[in-house]
Amino acid sequence: MLAITVVFEEAYDEAKQKFVVTKGVDIELEHSLVSVSKWESRFEKPFLSSADKTDEEMLFYIECMFQTEKFPGGVFSKFSQKNVDQINEYINAKMTATWFATSAAKPNREIITAELVYYWMIALNIPFECQHWHFNRLMTLIKVCNEKNAPPKKVSHREAMERQRELNAQRRAQMGSKG
């Protein structure tokens, strides 16, 4: 969850020689499957597409991310560039320590929508409370489940022989023998 302060008014404090917030609001945002689902139900197109989004679409997505009980009126007009940068950084954050080895497999061109992600959750027995996780963390969990459930990859004869040569060379080096 991202917590940010949106400044409505500032004043200069002569004693401290700096600007201080005199009126502001703290808001909490969550980039989750629930937020994506709300956005897609309004605009009826995939949120995760590579197509650029309009300012209206992005502002509505931020509204979908709202976790604060009361939506403060006029909050969008008071967003600073720092607030926008914080939100973008949060949306793009990895949110997990998990990493994957790169593979030479072709990238998947499937259009991902909220319903498809819900399907993956059901198919992989991922509990529905995970729909409130940071979206990137949920997608990492789905990828981990898919990789762990996949049958082991068969090694080609050439790869097996190469691995055997490497092991033999390593053993020869350890033992100091020629073969």
C-alpha angles and dihedrals in degrees: 000000000000119000117193136168118230111204117222098173136011132191133189115249107212093195094054094032094227143093116267131193111253097173127018143132131233114222133185122214132188124196098207144139088264090057092047090049093052091049094048092049089057101043098029094219134096114279092203095059121118091240115114117253125226122241089254091054093048093047090050090050090054087050088052088053092056114124097168112107098233120043104223112227116240093016094129093056089056097051111125124211086254090058091050091048091050091051093048092047090050094049091050096043117119093222094195141074091222118112132181131219110246115251134199091232119128114263115256111250094191115133107242118213131171091259091055091052090049088051090052090050091052094044092050095042092241109163117249093238085075088072086081094055121103103284096236091052091052091050090050090052090051091050092049091050091050093050094046092048094047118101113254113273115252115239116226119239090248093052091047092051092047091051090049091051090051092050092048091050091048092050092047090052092049094048096039092231132136098226 
